[in-house]
Amino acid sequence: MRKKTSRIFKVRVKKISRAFMEFFRQGIFSSILLLVSAAGAMFLANSSYAGFYESILHVRLVAGFGDYLLSMSLLHWINDGLMAVFFFVVGMEIKREFLFGELKSLAATILPVAAALGGMAVPALLYLLFNFSEPTIAGWAIPMSTDIAFAMGLLALAAGNAPRAIAVFLTALAIVDDLGAILVVAIFYSGAMQWLWLLAGLLVFALLIIVSRYRQLPAPFYIIGGLIAWYGFLQAGIHPTVAGVLLGLIIPARGEDGLLEKLEHMLAPWSAYLIMPVFALANAGISIDLAGLQELFSPLAMGIIFGLCVGKPLGILLAVYLLRQFKFVKIPKRVKWGHFAGAGALAGIGFTMSLFIATLAFPDPQVLNTAKLSIVVASLLSGLVGIMLFASIKSKPM
């Protein structure tokens, strides 16, 4: 009996490791596509095609029927519609990690959760210090975010020999970070509330949860319910991507053959290889000129750059140090301070989530352009620092 249990455990560990490595490799290719898309957007925004690029993004598209027609620009369909699918996948990833993955046990959760909280709080405080009493104070959440695709992609390229524990740490941290960013968007970056529409959206989710307790619903029921809730959230003034996250969290997870695992396996490649690159192509079109470069010394830009490049690693390292000092956690073997510093630097690559929050925080195109440029600069600097730290780790074991 003991041998059989041991064999089953080993098989599960192998499957979890294989799934993690698949996710790890997916991060590499996704980060390359994101980089190409962002570079393409910046080229278009600073070329003779800039007018055409902008006009395409503002083409209005109509969807729906009868009295329920939605007319939005292509940019809004990408940010409110396609990104809802991206957040749907994020919601499923969060649920899977807490049920079956690296965040299943309390002991394994404490370190990345505390590090993520430190990595969100310190950047936000730094931003507020630079922008206190400034009209740009609304962007305080921009430097809180980590782009999991870029961070994991660079980690795989720059730190192939690093302990697996540090890759797990950064992955779990980024997932908790995503959850924090989602909560921030839901609470602080939603419009004037229309309570009846919000209630309608929540009722749809409540019905799906109740029915799911008694019988297995096929995937189309959840998708249709999610679309109705998405529309309700949009009309309510809640950013509709929140509906995507909530739908991901209520999808039933019943082991490897559950609906959650099937949907995540099906949609994750579309999210990584299509939705995120399209989002980057639509949102990373930053117009760069001398005046724009001078804006990098404005409170807005300094808050973002210092928040991501300094606040992220500082908050993460501070959390790890305090947990170790008070003996709340046991640091994994072979992991050094340099590994945590490198992971903290890579966590400063805000890109996708930071751009997303910037579009919500700043309706003014000029201010938004400065924020986007600052995010790109900060992400590049964080990536370079992270690569250099992993390439030359000389710190003593903890």
C-alpha positions as CSV (number, residue, x, y, z in Angstrom):
1,M,0.0,0.0,0.0
2,R,2.8,2.4,0.9
3,K,4.6,1.6,-2.4
4,K,1.4,2.3,-4.3
5,T,0.9,5.7,-2.5
6,S,4.5,6.6,-3.2
7,R,4.1,5.8,-6.9
8,I,1.0,7.9,-7.2
9,F,2.7,10.8,-5.4
10,K,5.7,10.6,-7.8
11,V,3.4,10.6,-10.8
12,R,1.6,13.7,-9.5
13,V,4.9,15.5,-8.9
14,K,6.0,14.7,-12.4
15,K,2.8,16.0,-13.9
16,I,2.9,19.2,-11.8
17,S,6.6,19.7,-12.8
18,R,5.7,19.1,-16.5
19,A,2.9,21.6,-16.4
20,F,5.1,24.2,-14.7
21,M,7.9,23.7,-17.3
22,E,5.3,24.0,-20.1
23,F,4.1,27.3,-18.5
24,F,7.8,28.4,-18.2
25,R,8.5,27.8,-21.9
26,Q,5.2,29.5,-22.8
27,G,6.5,32.6,-21.0
28,I,9.6,32.7,-23.2
29,F,7.7,32.7,-26.5
30,S,5.0,35.0,-25.2
31,S,7.6,37.5,-24.0
32,I,9.3,37.5,-27.4
33,L,5.9,38.1,-29.1
34,L,5.2,40.9,-26.6
35,L,8.5,42.5,-27.3
36,V,8.0,42.4,-31.1
37,S,4.5,43.8,-30.8
38,A,5.6,46.6,-28.5
39,A,8.5,47.5,-30.8
40,G,6.1,47.4,-33.8
41,A,3.6,49.7,-32.0
42,M,6.4,52.2,-31.2
43,F,7.6,52.1,-34.8
44,L,4.1,52.8,-36.2
45,A,3.5,55.6,-33.7
46,N,6.8,57.4,-34.7
47,S,6.6,56.8,-38.5
48,S,4.7,58.2,-41.4
49,Y,2.1,55.6,-40.6
50,A,1.2,57.2,-37.2
51,G,-2.0,58.7,-38.5
52,F,-3.1,55.4,-40.1
53,Y,-2.2,53.6,-36.9
54,E,-4.3,55.9,-34.7
55,S,-7.3,55.9,-37.2
56,I,-7.4,52.1,-37.1
57,L,-7.5,52.1,-33.3
58,H,-10.4,54.5,-33.3
59,V,-12.5,52.7,-35.8
60,R,-15.9,52.1,-34.2
61,L,-17.2,48.5,-34.2
62,V,-20.8,47.6,-33.3
63,A,-21.9,44.4,-31.7
64,G,-25.2,43.1,-30.2
65,F,-28.8,43.1,-31.2
66,G,-32.0,45.1,-30.7
67,D,-31.7,47.5,-27.8
68,Y,-28.5,45.9,-26.6
69,L,-26.1,47.3,-29.2
70,L,-22.6,48.2,-28.2
71,S,-20.6,50.7,-30.2
72,M,-17.0,51.1,-29.2
73,S,-13.6,51.9,-30.8
74,L,-11.3,49.0,-31.7
75,L,-9.0,50.1,-28.9
76,H,-11.9,49.8,-26.4
77,W,-12.9,46.4,-27.8
78,I,-9.3,45.2,-27.2
79,N,-9.0,46.7,-23.7
80,D,-12.5,45.8,-22.5
81,G,-13.3,42.8,-24.5
82,L,-10.2,40.8,-25.5
83,M,-8.5,41.6,-22.2
84,A,-11.6,40.1,-20.4
85,V,-10.6,36.8,-22.0
86,F,-7.0,37.4,-20.8
87,F,-8.3,38.0,-17.2
88,F,-10.6,34.9,-17.5
89,V,-7.4,32.8,-18.0
90,V,-5.7,34.7,-15.1
91,G,-8.7,33.9,-12.9
92,M,-8.4,30.2,-13.8
93,E,-4.7,30.2,-13.2
94,I,-5.1,31.8,-9.7
95,K,-7.8,29.2,-8.8
96,R,-5.6,26.3,-10.0
97,E,-2.6,27.5,-8.1
98,F,-4.5,27.8,-4.9
99,L,-6.2,24.4,-5.3
100,F,-3.5,22.2,-6.8
101,G,-0.4,24.3,-7.4
102,E,2.4,26.2,-5.7
103,L,0.0,28.1,-3.4
104,K,-1.9,25.1,-2.1
105,S,-0.3,24.9,1.3
106,L,-0.1,27.7,3.8
107,A,3.7,27.2,4.3
108,A,4.3,27.5,0.5
109,T,2.0,30.5,0.2
110,I,3.4,32.8,3.0
111,L,6.7,33.7,1.2
112,P,5.4,34.7,-2.3
113,V,2.2,36.3,-0.9
114,A,4.2,38.5,1.6
115,A,6.8,39.3,-1.1
116,A,4.0,40.2,-3.5
117,L,2.3,42.5,-0.9
118,G,5.7,44.2,-0.2
119,G,6.3,44.5,-4.0
120,M,2.9,46.3,-4.4
121,A,3.0,48.5,-1.3
122,V,6.5,50.0,-1.6
123,P,6.1,51.0,-5.3
124,A,2.8,52.6,-4.6
125,L,4.2,54.6,-1.7
126,L,7.2,55.8,-3.8
127,Y,4.8,56.9,-6.6
128,L,2.7,58.8,-4.0
129,L,5.8,60.5,-2.7
130,F,6.7,61.8,-6.1
131,N,3.1,62.7,-7.0
132,F,1.7,63.9,-3.7
133,S,-0.6,67.0,-4.5
134,E,0.0,66.5,-8.2
135,P,-2.9,65.9,-10.7
136,T,-1.2,62.6,-11.7
137,I,-1.7,61.0,-8.3
138,A,-4.4,58.8,-9.8
139,G,-1.7,56.6,-11.3
140,W,-0.4,55.3,-8.0
141,A,-1.3,51.7,-8.9
142,I,0.7,51.7,-12.1
143,P,4.1,50.5,-10.6
144,M,2.4,47.8,-8.5
145,S,2.2,45.3,-11.3
146,T,4.4,42.6,-12.7
147,D,4.2,41.3,-16.3
148,I,4.4,37.6,-15.7
149,A,5.2,36.7,-19.4
150,F,8.2,39.1,-19.6
151,A,9.4,38.3,-16.1
152,M,9.3,34.5,-16.6
153,G,10.7,34.7,-20.1
154,L,13.7,36.7,-19.0
155,L,14.2,34.4,-16.0
156,A,14.3,31.4,-18.2
157,L,16.8,33.1,-20.6
158,A,19.0,34.7,-18.0
159,A,18.9,32.2,-15.1
160,G,18.7,28.7,-16.6
161,N,20.9,27.4,-13.8
162,A,19.1,29.1,-11.0
163,P,17.3,26.9,-8.4
164,R,13.8,25.9,-9.5
165,A,12.6,27.3,-6.2
166,I,13.3,30.8,-7.4
167,A,11.2,30.3,-10.6
168,V,8.3,28.9,-8.5
169,F,8.7,31.9,-6.1
170,L,8.6,34.5,-9.0
171,T,5.6,32.7,-10.6
172,A,3.6,32.6,-7.4
173,L,4.5,36.2,-6.6
174,A,3.4,37.3,-10.1
175,I,0.1,35.4,-9.7
176,V,-0.6,37.1,-6.4
177,D,0.5,40.4,-7.9
178,D,-2.1,39.9,-10.7
179,L,-4.8,39.2,-8.1
180,G,-3.8,42.4,-6.3
181,A,-3.9,44.4,-9.5
182,I,-7.4,43.0,-10.3
183,L,-8.7,44.1,-6.9
184,V,-7.3,47.5,-7.4
185,V,-8.9,47.9,-10.8
186,A,-12.3,46.7,-9.4
187,I,-12.2,49.0,-6.4
188,F,-10.4,52.2,-7.6
189,Y,-10.6,52.4,-11.4
190,S,-14.3,51.8,-12.0
191,G,-16.7,54.5,-13.0
192,A,-19.9,55.8,-11.4
193,M,-21.8,52.7,-10.2
194,Q,-25.1,51.6,-11.7
195,W,-26.3,49.2,-9.0
196,L,-29.0,47.4,-11.0
197,W,-26.6,46.4,-13.8
198,L,-24.1,45.3,-11.2
199,L,-26.7,43.3,-9.4
200,A,-27.7,41.7,-12.7
201,G,-24.1,40.6,-13.4
202,L,-23.6,39.3,-9.9
203,L,-26.9,37.3,-10.1
204,V,-25.7,35.6,-13.2
205,F,-22.5,34.5,-11.4
206,A,-24.6,33.4,-8.3
207,L,-26.8,31.2,-10.5
208,L,-23.8,29.6,-12.1
209,I,-22.3,28.8,-8.7
210,I,-25.5,27.4,-7.3
211,V,-26.3,25.2,-10.3
212,S,-22.7,24.0,-10.4
213,R,-23.0,22.6,-6.9
214,Y,-25.7,20.2,-8.1
215,R,-24.7,19.3,-11.6
216,Q,-21.8,19.6,-14.1
217,L,-22.7,22.4,-16.6
218,P,-21.1,22.3,-20.1
219,A,-18.7,25.0,-21.0
220,P,-21.1,27.0,-23.2
221,F,-23.3,27.8,-20.2
222,Y,-20.4,29.4,-18.4
223,I,-19.3,31.3,-21.5
224,I,-22.8,32.7,-22.2
225,G,-23.3,33.6,-18.5
226,G,-19.9,35.3,-18.6
227,L,-20.9,37.3,-21.6
228,I,-24.1,38.5,-19.9
229,A,-22.2,39.4,-16.7
230,W,-19.5,41.1,-18.8
231,Y,-22.2,43.3,-20.4
232,G,-23.8,44.0,-17.0
233,F,-20.4,45.0,-15.4
234,L,-19.7,47.3,-18.4
235,Q,-23.1,49.0,-18.0
236,A,-22.6,49.2,-14.2
237,G,-19.4,51.1,-14.4
238,I,-17.2,48.3,-13.1
239,H,-14.4,47.5,-15.5
240,P,-15.7,44.5,-17.5
241,T,-12.4,42.6,-17.2
242,V,-13.3,42.0,-13.6
243,A,-16.2,39.8,-14.9
244,G,-13.5,37.7,-16.7
245,V,-11.6,37.1,-13.5
246,L,-14.8,36.2,-11.5
247,L,-15.8,33.8,-14.2
248,G,-12.4,32.1,-14.1
249,L,-12.7,31.7,-10.3
250,I,-16.1,30.0,-10.5
251,I,-15.2,27.5,-13.2
252,P,-15.4,24.0,-11.5
253,A,-12.0,22.4,-10.9
254,R,-12.2,18.6,-10.4
255,G,-8.7,17.4,-10.9
256,E,-6.8,17.0,-14.2
257,D,-9.9,16.3,-16.3
258,G,-12.0,19.1,-14.8
259,L,-13.6,21.9,-16.9
260,L,-11.1,24.5,-15.5
261,E,-8.1,22.5,-16.6
262,K,-9.6,21.9,-20.1
263,L,-10.6,25.6,-20.6
264,E,-7.3,26.8,-19.3
265,H,-5.3,24.4,-21.6
266,M,-7.4,25.6,-24.5
267,L,-7.4,29.3,-23.9
268,A,-3.9,29.9,-22.4
269,P,-2.1,29.8,-25.8
270,W,-4.6,32.2,-27.3
271,S,-4.1,34.5,-24.4
272,A,-0.3,34.3,-24.5
273,Y,0.2,34.3,-28.3
274,L,-2.6,36.5,-29.5
275,I,-4.4,38.6,-26.9
276,M,-1.4,39.9,-25.1
277,P,0.5,40.8,-28.3
278,V,-2.6,42.5,-29.8
279,F,-3.0,44.4,-26.5
280,A,0.7,45.5,-26.7
281,L,0.3,46.5,-30.4
282,A,-2.7,48.6,-29.6
283,N,-1.4,50.2,-26.4
284,A,2.4,50.5,-26.7
285,G,2.3,53.1,-29.5
286,I,4.2,55.8,-27.8
287,S,5.1,59.0,-29.6
288,I,8.7,59.9,-28.7
289,D,10.2,63.4,-29.2
290,L,12.4,65.7,-27.3
291,A,9.6,67.1,-25.3
292,G,8.4,63.6,-24.4
293,L,11.9,62.6,-23.3
294,Q,12.0,65.7,-21.0
295,E,8.8,64.4,-19.4
296,L,10.8,61.5,-18.1
297,F,11.9,63.9,-15.3
298,S,8.3,64.8,-14.4
299,P,6.8,63.5,-11.1
300,L,4.6,61.1,-13.0
301,A,7.6,59.5,-14.8
302,M,9.8,59.5,-11.7
303,G,7.1,57.9,-9.7
304,I,6.6,55.1,-12.2
305,I,10.4,54.5,-12.9
306,F,11.4,54.6,-9.2
307,G,8.3,52.6,-8.2
308,L,9.1,49.7,-10.7
309,C,12.9,49.8,-10.7
310,V,13.5,50.5,-7.0
311,G,10.2,50.0,-5.1
312,K,9.5,46.5,-6.5
313,P,12.8,44.8,-5.6
314,L,13.0,46.8,-2.3
315,G,9.5,45.7,-1.2
316,I,10.1,42.1,-2.2
317,L,13.5,41.9,-0.4
318,L,12.2,43.7,2.7
319,A,9.3,41.1,2.9
320,V,11.7,38.2,2.5
321,Y,14.2,39.6,5.1
322,L,11.4,40.2,7.7
323,L,10.0,36.7,7.2
324,R,13.4,35.2,7.6
325,Q,14.4,37.3,10.6
326,F,11.2,36.4,12.5
327,K,11.5,32.7,11.3
328,F,8.1,32.7,9.8
329,V,9.3,30.7,6.8
330,K,12.2,28.4,5.8
331,I,14.1,29.7,2.8
332,P,14.6,27.0,0.1
333,K,18.0,25.4,-0.2
334,R,20.5,26.8,-2.7
335,V,18.6,30.1,-2.9
336,K,20.8,33.1,-2.2
337,W,20.1,36.8,-1.6
338,G,21.2,37.4,-5.2
339,H,18.4,35.2,-6.5
340,F,15.8,37.1,-4.6
341,A,17.3,40.4,-5.7
342,G,17.3,39.2,-9.3
343,A,13.7,38.0,-9.0
344,G,12.7,41.3,-7.4
345,A,14.3,43.3,-10.3
346,L,12.5,41.1,-12.9
347,A,9.2,41.7,-11.0
348,G,9.8,45.4,-11.8
349,I,8.8,44.6,-15.5
350,G,5.3,46.0,-15.3
351,F,4.5,46.3,-19.0
352,T,1.1,44.7,-19.7
353,M,-0.6,45.2,-16.4
354,S,1.0,48.6,-15.9
355,L,-0.1,49.8,-19.4
356,F,-3.6,48.5,-18.7
357,I,-3.9,50.5,-15.4
358,A,-2.4,53.6,-17.1
359,T,-5.1,53.5,-19.7
360,L,-7.7,53.5,-16.9
361,A,-5.9,56.2,-14.8
362,F,-5.2,58.8,-17.4
363,P,-7.8,59.8,-20.1
364,D,-5.6,62.7,-21.3
365,P,-3.6,61.3,-24.3
366,Q,-0.5,63.4,-23.5
367,V,-0.3,62.3,-19.9
368,L,-1.0,58.7,-20.9
369,N,1.8,58.9,-23.5
370,T,4.3,60.0,-20.7
371,A,3.0,57.2,-18.5
372,K,3.5,54.6,-21.2
373,L,7.0,55.8,-22.0
374,S,7.9,55.7,-18.4
375,I,6.6,52.1,-18.1
376,V,8.6,51.0,-21.1
377,V,11.8,52.6,-19.8
378,A,11.3,51.2,-16.3
379,S,10.6,47.7,-17.6
380,L,13.7,47.8,-19.8
381,L,15.9,48.9,-16.9
382,S,14.3,46.3,-14.5
383,G,14.9,43.6,-17.1
384,L,18.6,44.6,-17.6
385,V,19.2,44.8,-13.9
386,G,17.6,41.4,-13.3
387,I,19.7,39.8,-16.1
388,M,22.9,41.3,-14.7
389,L,22.1,40.1,-11.2
390,F,21.5,36.6,-12.2
391,A,24.6,36.6,-14.4
392,S,26.8,37.5,-11.6
393,I,25.5,36.2,-8.3
394,K,28.2,36.2,-5.7
395,S,26.2,36.5,-2.6
396,K,26.5,34.0,0.2
397,P,23.8,31.4,0.8
398,M,21.1,32.6,3.2
